[in-house]
Amino acid sequence: MDRIDTGRAHSARVYDYILGGKDHYQVDIEAGEAMIAGWPSLPVSMRQNRLFMERAVGHLAREEGVRQFLDIGTGLPTSPNLHEVAQRERPDAAVVYVDNDPIVLAHAAALLTSSPEGRTAYIDADMREPESILESPEFRALDPRQPIALTLIAMLHFIRPPDDQTLIRRLLDPLPSGSYLAISTATADFAPEELARVTTEYESRGIPMVPRTAAEVGAFFDGLDLLEPGLTQVHRWRPGPGQEGIAPEQVAMYGAVARKP
């Protein structure tokens, strides 16, 4: 707990505040309010990102038969957590969470409430050091001979190029054929002025923020087979009820899911 810096805003805690959570501090509230002032649709975009995670993971477990998930940059627990979504479809699903934020570690117990048939584990590791993840004892919760879904939800926009491509390849390459990659990440393609203001707020607080174009996000999936509907705004990826009235300029996140041949 002594690693938690309450004097500076943190991306996971700002996200928690904007989504209506309770695990944040005054500095995160101030940052979140400044970002919302710059772009009032930011809460809509963040909620749609969360719903994308639920639909993508649910689809992988239900339709693609995936029983193993490696979630990088987990963030603070927000129900339903990824393992709850996966185990709702596949009670025997195994989920390994990875984050190096001490406040996420402090709340990791909420991420380890597995179904009796399944399994969850938490790795306290830096995602920029993939070998520390793959060599961790907790990673053994996953069977490396069976497909694994690698999920990076709302994380890559905090990683500057070229570290982002390197990170994905070092994590994906050891996974077996038939594994999946699910990504959501920020873009300024639909609300450029608004995203510029949000990016400025993040950067002013020492948090890197790298919105990407469709082509830049698409490059993460080179060599993989995209699932329908391909790369799109997160609210348009296999949309659920109630998402029809969302305008493109309200959502600043691309999302896609792809299979490793």
Secondary structure, 3 states (H helix, E strand, C coil): CCCCCCCCCCHHHHHHHHCCCCCCCHHHHHHHHHHHHHCCCHHHHHHHHHHHHHHHHHHHHHCCCCCEEEEECCCCCCCCCHHHHHHHHCCCCEEEEEECCHHHHHCHHHHCCCCCCCEEEEEECCCCCHHHHHCCHHHHHCCCCCCCEEEEECCHHHCCCCHHHHHHHHHHCCCCCCCEEEEEEECCCCCHHHHHHHHHHHHHCCCCCCCCCHHHHHHHHCCCEECCCCCEEHHHCCCCCCCCCCCHHHCCEEEEEEECC
